[in-house]
Amino acid sequence: MGRRSDHTRDELEALILDAAQQLMEEVGFARFSAREVAKRIGYSVGTVMHVFGSVDALVLEINTRTFILWAQWLEERLAEARGSERIRALVEGYFDFASQRSNLWSAIYEHRLPETMAMPEDLARRRSGLMAIVEREVTIVLPEAQHGEAARLSRSLVATVHGHCSFALGGSFALMGETEPLAMAMARVVEVLRAHGADLDSEDAGGPAA
């Protein structure tokens, strides 16, 4: 493994982030350690802190990478979808990413910024791409008169899907005897969109409400 003299600061930052993202995916937020990241790349933990300033700043960068990865994940599924089935692709894509990249997904919601630390504008901008995809697709299915509500509606729908997904992955739905959380989430999304005038094909959008 290269040492300090072998890497520029940009190279070192990328090296740390690659190792940190891999570690986060392997062990999850609760067991994540900057010291383990440093060990994996052959540097001291002091070097990691020198580059990122704090563990919180490092986790922010990892989670921002996850947002970008998640956005790419959704776009790949949308590329294969047509018409109102694109809404189904969004909901399924949320569940699929959360279940297949569960540690990365969970870290987004488990990490809490200290009160004294604000989200850097650049990271907020890079993270916004995910929500922009949802808002774009919601706008497409809404009548023009409802386009002004697309942003607010999109946030509400994401919260709805997130809640269903969290209950599914956390085992809460299983305890309730619910066996089809994805279908339930899809039904709620379709109900809300139709209530706002969206013209969704029943089969593509997931059929009648559950």
Accessible surface in RSA format (square Angstrom, percent):
REM  Atomic radii and reference values for relative SASA: ProtOr
REM  Chains: A
REM  Algorithm: Lee & Richards
REM  Probe-radius: 1.40
REM  Slices: 20
REM RES _ NUM      All-atoms   Total-Side   Main-Chain    Non-polar    All polar
REM                ABS   REL    ABS   REL    ABS   REL    ABS   REL    ABS   REL
RES MET A   1   140.36  72.7  63.73  42.2  76.63 182.4  68.09  57.9  72.27  95.8
RES GLY A   2    22.28  27.5   0.00   N/A  22.28  27.5  13.57  37.2   8.71  19.5
RES ARG A   3   130.61  54.8 130.61  66.6   0.00   0.0  60.73  83.0  69.89  42.4
RES ARG A   4   154.81  65.0 150.05  76.5   4.76  11.3  65.07  88.9  89.74  54.4
RES SER A   5   109.34  92.4  67.98  90.7  41.36  95.3  56.84 121.0  52.50  73.5
RES ASP A   6    92.49  64.8  62.26  62.0  30.24  71.5  22.69  53.4  69.80  69.6
RES HIS A   7    50.62  27.7  32.11  22.3  18.51  47.4  14.79  15.2  35.83  41.7
RES THR A   8    82.65  58.8  73.00  74.0   9.66  23.0  78.81 105.9   3.84   5.8
RES ARG A   9   126.89  53.3 114.41  58.3  12.48  29.7  64.74  88.5  62.15  37.7
RES ASP A  10   112.42  78.7 104.61 104.1   7.82  18.5  31.88  75.0  80.54  80.3
RES GLU A  11    89.71  51.5  81.53  61.7   8.17  19.5  37.88  73.3  51.82  42.3
RES LEU A  12    13.48   7.5  13.48   9.6   0.00   0.0  13.48   9.5   0.00   0.0
RES GLU A  13    57.00  32.7  57.00  43.1   0.00   0.0   7.02  13.6  49.98  40.8
RES ALA A  14    45.17  41.5  42.71  65.9   2.45   5.6  44.80  63.1   0.36   1.0
RES LEU A  15    43.73  24.4  40.59  29.0   3.15   7.9  43.05  30.2   0.68   1.8
RES ILE A  16     0.00   0.0   0.00   0.0   0.00   0.0   0.00   0.0   0.00   0.0
RES LEU A  17    12.09   6.7  12.09   8.6   0.00   0.0  12.09   8.5   0.00   0.0
RES ASP A  18    79.02  55.3  71.81  71.5   7.21  17.0  27.04  63.6  51.98  51.8
RES ALA A  19    13.10  12.0   7.92  12.2   5.18  11.8  12.62  17.8   0.48   1.3
RES ALA A  20     0.00   0.0   0.00   0.0   0.00   0.0   0.00   0.0   0.00   0.0
RES GLN A  21    33.83  18.9  33.83  24.7   0.00   0.0   7.51  16.0  26.32  20.0
RES GLN A  22   102.81  57.5  97.14  71.0   5.67  13.5  26.88  57.2  75.92  57.6
RES LEU A  23     3.44   1.9   3.44   2.5   0.00   0.0   3.44   2.4   0.00   0.0
RES MET A  24     0.09   0.0   0.09   0.1   0.00   0.0   0.09   0.1   0.00   0.0
RES GLU A  25    56.52  32.4  48.40  36.6   8.12  19.3  25.14  48.6  31.38  25.6
RES GLU A  26    89.46  51.4  57.32  43.4  32.14  76.5  39.86  77.1  49.60  40.5
RES VAL A  27    34.27  22.6  21.02  19.0  13.25  31.9  22.55  19.6  11.72  31.8
RES GLY A  28     6.67   8.2   0.00   N/A   6.67   8.2   6.67  18.3   0.00   0.0
RES PHE A  29    60.81  30.4  52.27  32.4   8.55  22.2  52.27  31.7   8.55  24.5
RES ALA A  30    96.74  88.9  58.67  90.5  38.07  86.6  66.23  93.3  30.51  80.8
RES ARG A  31   178.81  75.1 156.16  79.6  22.65  53.9  60.41  82.6 118.40  71.8
RES PHE A  32    25.15  12.6   3.19   2.0  21.96  57.2   3.19   1.9  21.96  62.9
RES SER A  33    40.56  34.3  35.52  47.4   5.04  11.6  29.23  62.2  11.33  15.9
RES ALA A  34     7.35   6.8   3.69   5.7   3.66   8.3   3.69   5.2   3.66   9.7
RES ARG A  35   163.69  68.7 160.98  82.1   2.71   6.4  63.47  86.7 100.21  60.7
RES GLU A  36    54.94  31.5  52.19  39.5   2.75   6.6  20.25  39.2  34.69  28.3
RES VAL A  37     0.00   0.0   0.00   0.0   0.00   0.0   0.00   0.0   0.00   0.0
RES ALA A  38     2.36   2.2   2.36   3.6   0.00   0.0   2.36   3.3   0.00   0.0
RES LYS A  39   158.67  77.4 134.84  82.7  23.84  56.8  89.74  80.8  68.93  73.4
RES ARG A  40    84.07  35.3  57.52  29.3  26.55  63.2  33.01  45.1  51.06  30.9
RES ILE A  41     3.59   2.0   3.59   2.7   0.00   0.0   3.59   2.6   0.00   0.0
RES GLY A  42    22.79  28.1   0.00   N/A  22.79  28.1  22.27  61.1   0.51   1.2
RES TYR A  43    12.29   5.7   1.71   1.0  10.58  27.5   3.71   2.8   8.58  10.6
RES SER A  44    61.18  51.7  49.81  66.5  11.37  26.2  51.95 110.6   9.23  12.9
RES VAL A  45    40.53  26.7  36.77  33.3   3.76   9.1  36.77  31.9   3.76  10.2
RES GLY A  46    41.98  51.8   0.00   N/A  41.98  51.8  34.80  95.5   7.18  16.1
RES THR A  47     5.90   4.2   2.75   2.8   3.16   7.5   3.95   5.3   1.95   3.0
RES VAL A  48     0.00   0.0   0.00   0.0   0.00   0.0   0.00   0.0   0.00   0.0
RES MET A  49    49.55  25.7  45.98  30.4   3.57   8.5  35.65  30.3  13.90  18.4
RES HIS A  50   131.67  72.0 109.83  76.3  21.84  55.9  76.36  78.7  55.30  64.4
RES VAL A  51    14.86   9.8   1.57   1.4  13.29  32.0   1.57   1.4  13.29  36.0
RES PHE A  52    23.93  12.0   8.04   5.0  15.90  41.4  12.69   7.7  11.24  32.2
RES GLY A  53    59.93  73.9   0.00   N/A  59.93  73.9  32.10  88.1  27.83  62.3
RES SER A  54    39.33  33.2  36.55  48.8   2.78   6.4  35.27  75.1   4.06   5.7
RES VAL A  55    68.46  45.1  65.37  59.2   3.10   7.5  65.37  56.8   3.10   8.4
RES ASP A  56    39.42  27.6  38.83  38.7   0.58   1.4   1.34   3.2  38.07  38.0
RES ALA A  57    20.08  18.5  18.72  28.9   1.36   3.1  19.29  27.2   0.79   2.1
RES LEU A  58     0.00   0.0   0.00   0.0   0.00   0.0   0.00   0.0   0.00   0.0
RES VAL A  59     1.45   1.0   1.45   1.3   0.00   0.0   1.45   1.3   0.00   0.0
RES LEU A  60     4.17   2.3   4.17   3.0   0.00   0.0   4.17   2.9   0.00   0.0
RES GLU A  61    31.27  18.0  31.27  23.7   0.00   0.0   3.00   5.8  28.27  23.1
RES ILE A  62     0.07   0.0   0.07   0.1   0.00   0.0   0.07   0.1   0.00   0.0
RES ASN A  63     2.21   1.5   2.21   2.1   0.00   0.0   0.00   0.0   2.21   2.1
RES THR A  64     0.00   0.0   0.00   0.0   0.00   0.0   0.00   0.0   0.00   0.0
RES ARG A  65    58.19  24.4  54.03  27.5   4.16   9.9  17.73  24.2  40.46  24.5
RES THR A  66     0.00   0.0   0.00   0.0   0.00   0.0   0.00   0.0   0.00   0.0
RES PHE A  67    33.33  16.7  32.54  20.2   0.79   2.1  32.85  19.9   0.48   1.4
RES ILE A  68    61.83  35.2  59.73  44.5   2.10   5.1  61.79  44.5   0.04   0.1
RES LEU A  69    47.18  26.3  45.79  32.8   1.39   3.5  46.69  32.8   0.49   1.3
RES TRP A  70     1.98   0.8   1.98   1.0   0.00   0.0   1.98   1.1   0.00   0.0
RES ALA A  71    15.09  13.9  15.01  23.2   0.09   0.2  15.09  21.3   0.00   0.0
RES GLN A  72    96.76  54.1  93.70  68.5   3.06   7.3  33.59  71.5  63.17  47.9
RES TRP A  73    30.42  12.2  27.79  13.4   2.63   6.2  30.00  16.0   0.42   0.7
RES LEU A  74     5.44   3.0   5.20   3.7   0.25   0.6   5.22   3.7   0.23   0.6
RES GLU A  75    66.52  38.2  62.19  47.0   4.33  10.3  35.37  68.4  31.15  25.4
RES GLU A  76   110.08  63.2 102.15  77.3   7.93  18.9  43.30  83.8  66.78  54.5
RES ARG A  77    72.17  30.3  67.50  34.4   4.66  11.1  27.52  37.6  44.65  27.1
RES LEU A  78     1.97   1.1   1.89   1.4   0.07   0.2   1.97   1.4   0.00   0.0
RES ALA A  79    68.87  63.3  44.39  68.5  24.47  55.7  55.90  78.7  12.97  34.4
RES GLU A  80   149.12  85.6 118.86  89.9  30.25  72.0  45.95  88.9 103.16  84.2
RES ALA A  81     6.89   6.3   5.92   9.1   0.97   2.2   6.89   9.7   0.00   0.0
RES ARG A  82   160.87  67.5 158.67  80.9   2.20   5.2  78.72 107.6  82.15  49.8
RES GLY A  83    55.10  67.9   0.00   N/A  55.10  67.9  43.19 118.5  11.91  26.7
RES SER A  84    13.17  11.1   6.46   8.6   6.71  15.5   6.03  12.8   7.14  10.0
RES GLU A  85    54.41  31.2  52.79  39.9   1.62   3.8  11.57  22.4  42.84  35.0
RES ARG A  86    52.77  22.2  52.77  26.9   0.00   0.0  17.17  23.5  35.60  21.6
RES ILE A  87     3.50   2.0   3.50   2.6   0.00   0.0   3.50   2.5   0.00   0.0
RES ARG A  88    69.46  29.2  69.46  35.4   0.00   0.0  27.39  37.4  42.06  25.5
RES ALA A  89    12.32  11.3   8.19  12.6   4.13   9.4  11.66  16.4   0.66   1.7
RES LEU A  90    15.30   8.5  11.83   8.5   3.47   8.7  12.29   8.6   3.02   8.1
RES VAL A  91     6.24   4.1   4.84   4.4   1.40   3.4   6.24   5.4   0.00   0.0
RES GLU A  92    55.66  32.0  55.66  42.1   0.00   0.0   9.69  18.7  45.97  37.5
RES GLY A  93     0.00   0.0   0.00   N/A   0.00   0.0   0.00   0.0   0.00   0.0
RES TYR A  94    17.14   8.0  17.14   9.8   0.00   0.0  16.99  12.8   0.15   0.2
RES PHE A  95    20.47  10.2  19.13  11.8   1.35   3.5  19.31  11.7   1.16   3.3
RES ASP A  96    49.04  34.4  48.88  48.6   0.17   0.4   0.78   1.8  48.26  48.1
RES PHE A  97     0.00   0.0   0.00   0.0   0.00   0.0   0.00   0.0   0.00   0.0
RES ALA A  98     0.00   0.0   0.00   0.0   0.00   0.0   0.00   0.0   0.00   0.0
RES SER A  99    59.09  49.9  36.47  48.7  22.61  52.1  27.91  59.4  31.18  43.7
RES GLN A 100   114.86  64.2  85.12  62.2  29.74  70.8  32.56  69.3  82.30  62.4
RES ARG A 101    60.27  25.3  58.73  29.9   1.54   3.7  13.81  18.9  46.46  28.2
RES SER A 102    48.80  41.2  46.52  62.1   2.29   5.3  19.73  42.0  29.07  40.7
RES ASN A 103    47.20  32.6  45.18  43.7   2.02   4.9   0.95   2.3  46.25  44.7
RES LEU A 104     0.53   0.3   0.42   0.3   0.12   0.3   0.50   0.4   0.03   0.1
RES TRP A 105    13.85   5.6  13.85   6.7   0.00   0.0  13.85   7.4   0.00   0.0
RES SER A 106    28.82  24.4  26.63  35.5   2.19   5.0  11.32  24.1  17.49  24.5
RES ALA A 107     0.03   0.0   0.00   0.0   0.03   0.1   0.00   0.0   0.03   0.1
RES ILE A 108    20.36  11.6   6.90   5.1  13.46  32.4   6.95   5.0  13.41  36.4
RES TYR A 109    75.25  35.1  69.44  39.5   5.81  15.1  63.21  47.5  12.04  14.8
RES GLU A 110    83.92  48.2  65.11  49.3  18.81  44.8  37.30  72.1  46.63  38.1
RES HIS A 111    18.05   9.9   7.63   5.3  10.42  26.7   3.56   3.7  14.49  16.9
RES ARG A 112   172.66  72.5 157.60  80.3  15.06  35.9  77.94 106.5  94.71  57.4
RES LEU A 113    54.70  30.5  29.87  21.4  24.84  62.4  29.87  21.0  24.84  66.8
RES PRO A 114    51.84  37.8  38.62  35.2  13.22  48.0  50.35  41.6   1.48   9.2
RES GLU A 115   185.55 106.5 142.81 108.0  42.75 101.8  64.70 125.2 120.85  98.7
RES THR A 116   138.33  98.4  98.55  99.9  39.78  94.8  86.68 116.4  51.65  78.1
RES MET A 117    51.46  26.6  39.62  26.2  11.84  28.2  37.50  31.9  13.96  18.5
RES ALA A 118    84.25  77.5  64.20  99.1  20.05  45.6  71.48 100.7  12.78  33.8
RES MET A 119    65.87  34.1  47.00  31.1  18.87  44.9  47.00  40.0  18.87  25.0
RES PRO A 120    59.23  43.2  47.69  43.5  11.55  42.0  59.23  48.9   0.00   0.0
RES GLU A 121   156.08  89.6 145.12 109.8  10.95  26.1  60.20 116.4  95.87  78.3
RES ASP A 122    69.79  48.9  62.78  62.5   7.01  16.6  37.55  88.4  32.24  32.2
RES LEU A 123     7.79   4.3   7.79   5.6   0.00   0.0   7.79   5.5   0.00   0.0
RES ALA A 124    46.13  42.4  37.79  58.3   8.34  19.0  40.67  57.3   5.46  14.5
RES ARG A 125   153.11  64.3 141.69  72.2  11.43  27.2  75.15 102.7  77.97  47.3
RES ARG A 126    71.84  30.2  59.07  30.1  12.76  30.4  25.64  35.0  46.20  28.0
RES ARG A 127    33.85  14.2  30.67  15.6   3.18   7.6  14.09  19.3  19.76  12.0
RES SER A 128    58.96  49.8  50.92  68.0   8.04  18.5  41.08  87.5  17.89  25.1
RES GLY A 129    32.20  39.7   0.00   N/A  32.20  39.7  30.24  83.0   1.96   4.4
RES LEU A 130    20.48  11.4  19.40  13.9   1.07   2.7  19.40  13.6   1.07   2.9
RES MET A 131    56.89  29.5  55.77  36.9   1.12   2.7  39.71  33.8  17.19  22.8
RES ALA A 132    56.42  51.9  46.94  72.4   9.47  21.5  52.10  73.4   4.31  11.4
RES ILE A 133    10.67   6.1  10.02   7.5   0.64   1.5  10.67   7.7   0.00   0.0
RES VAL A 134    18.10  11.9  18.10  16.4   0.00   0.0  18.10  15.7   0.00   0.0
RES GLU A 135    63.57  36.5  63.57  48.1   0.00   0.0   9.33  18.1  54.23  44.3
RES ARG A 136    96.11  40.4  87.73  44.7   8.38  20.0  64.17  87.7  31.94  19.4
RES GLU A 137     2.24   1.3   1.89   1.4   0.35   0.8   0.06   0.1   2.17   1.8
RES VAL A 138     2.65   1.7   2.65   2.4   0.00   0.0   2.65   2.3   0.00   0.0
RES THR A 139    37.15  26.4  37.15  37.7   0.00   0.0  31.84  42.8   5.31   8.0
RES ILE A 140   112.09  63.8  84.25  62.8  27.84  67.1  91.32  65.8  20.77  56.4
RES VAL A 141    24.30  16.0  11.34  10.3  12.96  31.2  18.11  15.7   6.19  16.8
RES LEU A 142     7.98   4.4   0.00   0.0   7.98  20.1   0.21   0.1   7.77  20.9
RES PRO A 143    52.65  38.4  40.13  36.6  12.52  45.5  52.21  43.1   0.44   2.7
RES GLU A 144   147.60  84.7 131.78  99.7  15.81  37.6  44.87  86.8 102.73  83.9
RES ALA A 145    99.65  91.6  58.19  89.8  41.46  94.3  70.95  99.9  28.70  76.0
RES GLN A 146    53.26  29.8  53.07  38.8   0.18   0.4   2.75   5.8  50.51  38.3
RES HIS A 147    74.62  40.8  63.73  44.3  10.89  27.9  46.70  48.1  27.92  32.5
RES GLY A 148    77.58  95.7   0.00   N/A  77.58  95.7  44.46 122.0  33.12  74.2
RES GLU A 149    75.29  43.2  74.77  56.6   0.51   1.2  21.68  41.9  53.61  43.8
RES ALA A 150     1.93   1.8   1.93   3.0   0.00   0.0   1.93   2.7   0.00   0.0
RES ALA A 151    33.28  30.6  31.05  47.9   2.22   5.1  31.58  44.5   1.70   4.5
RES ARG A 152   168.03  70.5 166.29  84.8   1.74   4.1  49.16  67.2 118.86  72.0
RES LEU A 153    13.35   7.4   9.82   7.0   3.53   8.9  12.96   9.1   0.38   1.0
RES SER A 154     0.20   0.2   0.20   0.3   0.00   0.0   0.20   0.4   0.00   0.0
RES ARG A 155   137.41  57.7 129.81  66.2   7.60  18.1  58.05  79.3  79.36  48.1
RES SER A 156    61.30  51.8  52.20  69.7   9.10  21.0  27.81  59.2  33.50  46.9
RES LEU A 157     8.14   4.5   8.14   5.8   0.00   0.0   8.14   5.7   0.00   0.0
RES VAL A 158    40.21  26.5  38.55  34.9   1.66   4.0  40.12  34.9   0.09   0.3
RES ALA A 159    64.85  59.6  49.76  76.8  15.09  34.3  56.40  79.4   8.46  22.4
RES THR A 160    39.57  28.1  30.00  30.4   9.58  22.8  19.45  26.1  20.12  30.4
RES VAL A 161     8.72   5.7   8.72   7.9   0.00   0.0   8.72   7.6   0.00   0.0
RES HIS A 162    44.36  24.2  44.36  30.8   0.00   0.0  29.43  30.3  14.93  17.4
RES GLY A 163    30.25  37.3   0.00   N/A  30.25  37.3  29.41  80.7   0.84   1.9
RES HIS A 164    28.23  15.4  26.82  18.6   1.42   3.6  21.36  22.0   6.87   8.0
RES CYS A 165     0.12   0.1   0.12   0.1   0.00   0.0   0.00   0.0   0.12   0.1
RES SER A 166    38.61  32.6  29.70  39.6   8.90  20.5  28.89  61.5   9.72  13.6
RES PHE A 167    89.89  45.0  89.09  55.2   0.80   2.1  89.89  54.5   0.00   0.0
RES ALA A 168    29.99  27.6   8.89  13.7  21.10  48.0  10.92  15.4  19.08  50.5
RES LEU A 169    79.85  44.5  46.16  33.0  33.68  84.7  49.11  34.5  30.73  82.7
RES GLY A 170    64.59  79.7   0.00   N/A  64.59  79.7  32.43  89.0  32.17  72.0
RES GLY A 171    25.23  31.1   0.00   N/A  25.23  31.1  24.22  66.5   1.02   2.3
RES SER A 172    39.28  33.2  37.48  50.0   1.80   4.1   7.22  15.4  32.06  44.9
RES PHE A 173    20.01  10.0  20.01  12.4   0.00   0.0  20.01  12.1   0.00   0.0
RES ALA A 174    76.37  70.2  52.51  81.0  23.87  54.3  57.54  81.0  18.83  49.9
RES LEU A 175   165.08  91.9 129.85  92.9  35.23  88.6 133.72  93.9  31.36  84.4
RES MET A 176   126.26  65.4  85.07  56.3  41.19  98.1  76.82  65.3  49.44  65.5
RES GLY A 177    57.14  70.5   0.00   N/A  57.14  70.5  34.51  94.7  22.63  50.7
RES GLU A 178    47.72  27.4  37.94  28.7   9.78  23.3   9.04  17.5  38.68  31.6
RES THR A 179   121.36  86.3  91.56  92.8  29.80  71.0  73.73  99.0  47.63  72.0
RES GLU A 180   108.70  62.4 103.36  78.2   5.33  12.7  32.56  63.0  76.13  62.2
RES PRO A 181    26.04  19.0  26.04  23.7   0.00   0.0  26.04  21.5   0.00   0.0
RES LEU A 182    53.92  30.0  53.90  38.6   0.02   0.1  53.90  37.9   0.02   0.1
RES ALA A 183    44.54  41.0  34.34  53.0  10.20  23.2  39.86  56.1   4.69  12.4
RES MET A 184    45.26  23.4  44.95  29.7   0.31   0.7  33.04  28.1  12.22  16.2
RES ALA A 185     0.00   0.0   0.00   0.0   0.00   0.0   0.00   0.0   0.00   0.0
RES MET A 186     2.69   1.4   2.69   1.8   0.00   0.0   2.49   2.1   0.20   0.3
RES ALA A 187     7.29   6.7   2.53   3.9   4.75  10.8   6.96   9.8   0.33   0.9
RES ARG A 188    60.12  25.2  59.84  30.5   0.28   0.7  38.19  52.2  21.93  13.3
RES VAL A 189     5.04   3.3   5.04   4.6   0.00   0.0   5.04   4.4   0.00   0.0
RES VAL A 190     2.22   1.5   2.22   2.0   0.00   0.0   2.22   1.9   0.00   0.0
RES GLU A 191    72.90  41.9  62.67  47.4  10.23  24.3  33.55  64.9  39.34  32.1
RES VAL A 192    49.18  32.4  46.66  42.2   2.52   6.1  49.18  42.7   0.00   0.0
RES LEU A 193     0.30   0.2   0.30   0.2   0.00   0.0   0.30   0.2   0.00   0.0
RES ARG A 194    85.68  36.0  69.59  35.5  16.08  38.3  41.93  57.3  43.75  26.5
RES ALA A 195    87.14  80.1  41.60  64.2  45.54 103.6  54.71  77.0  32.43  85.9
RES HIS A 196    57.82  31.6  52.84  36.7   4.97  12.7  33.96  35.0  23.86  27.8
RES GLY A 197    44.25  54.6   0.00   N/A  44.25  54.6  27.93  76.6  16.32  36.6
RES ALA A 198     8.70   8.0   0.00   0.0   8.70  19.8   0.00   0.0   8.70  23.0
RES ASP A 199   133.78  93.7 112.38 111.9  21.40  50.6  39.94  94.0  93.84  93.6
RES LEU A 200    11.80   6.6   0.00   0.0  11.80  29.7   0.03   0.0  11.77  31.7
RES ASP A 201    76.38  53.5  63.99  63.7  12.40  29.3  26.48  62.3  49.90  49.8
RES SER A 202    62.24  52.6  58.76  78.4   3.48   8.0  28.41  60.5  33.83  47.4
RES GLU A 203   149.54  85.9 132.00  99.9  17.54  41.8  51.59  99.8  97.95  80.0
RES ASP A 204    48.08  33.7  44.40  44.2   3.68   8.7   3.72   8.8  44.37  44.2
RES ALA A 205     0.00   0.0   0.00   0.0   0.00   0.0   0.00   0.0   0.00   0.0
RES GLY A 206    29.32  36.2   0.00   N/A  29.32  36.2   4.02  11.0  25.30  56.7
RES GLY A 207    12.97  16.0   0.00   N/A  12.97  16.0  11.33  31.1   1.64   3.7
RES PRO A 208   119.63  87.2 104.06  94.9  15.57  56.6 110.12  90.9   9.51  59.1
RES ALA A 209    53.36  49.1  25.15  38.8  28.21  64.2  25.45  35.8  27.91  73.9
RES ALA A 210    89.18  82.0  34.05  52.6  55.12 125.4  72.49 102.1  16.68  44.2
END  Absolute sums over single chains surface
CHAIN  1 A    11025.3       8744.8       2280.5       6031.2       4994.1
END  Absolute sums over all chains
TOTAL         11025.3       8744.8       2280.5       6031.2       4994.1
